[in-house]
Amino acid sequence: MAREFRYYVIVSDVEPRDNPYALVRVWGPDRGIPNEEFFSPRLVWERNSILNQIGHGSMDREPEQITEREVEHYVEVLTRRFKAQQES
């Protein structure tokens, strides 16, 4: 059975939706601790706990749920940013 992901962009006042801090995907139970990955600077999905950190108040950012159709756009945005950072 294929995983059903929920996707979020992580935003703040200085990292708006059009250039978010991170792109996160989540799957698993609605209760308890779901599985979580972020699109990393290595240009792959890696395990993380960003949403958990936000939920516990240890990160001053907000998750905004996005549709699966929007994911490709945000992968492109973050890929451009990560590559530009590597060139600096």
ABEGO torsion letter per residue (X at the ends): XBBBBBBBBBBBAABBAABBABBBBBBEBABEBBBBBBBBAAGBBBBBAAAAAAAAGABBBBBBBBBAAAAAAAAAAAAAAAAAAAAX
